[in-house]
C-alpha cells in the first residue's frame, strides 16, 4: 500500500469514527413531560440518563428551552425524546420531539 493510500484510509477512518462519537454524544434521551411553563421558557421532564451531560441516573428536572415554539408541540403527559446541552444560562433542551 502506498503512503498516499494509507494516509487516505487513515483520514477516512478518523472522520468516520469522529462522526460516530459525535452522534453518540448527542443521542436522544427518553422523557415524559411533567410541567410546561411557557412564560419562563421552561419544561419539567422526567427522564433517563443523559450521557453527554454525565448524568448516569434518570430523574425529574426543570430545563430551559432553546426555542419556545417547542413548548407548543407537547403537553403534560406526553412521552418525548430530547437532546440537552449545558449553556451559559443552564441546562437547555436543544431538540425535542414526541416519542414514536
Buried (B, 14 or more C-beta within 10 A) or exposed (E): EEEEEEEEEEEEEEEEEEEEEEEEEBEEBBBBBBEBEEEEBBBBBBBEBBEBEEBEEBEEBBBBBBBEEBBEEBEEEBEBBBBBBEEEEEBBBBBBEEEE
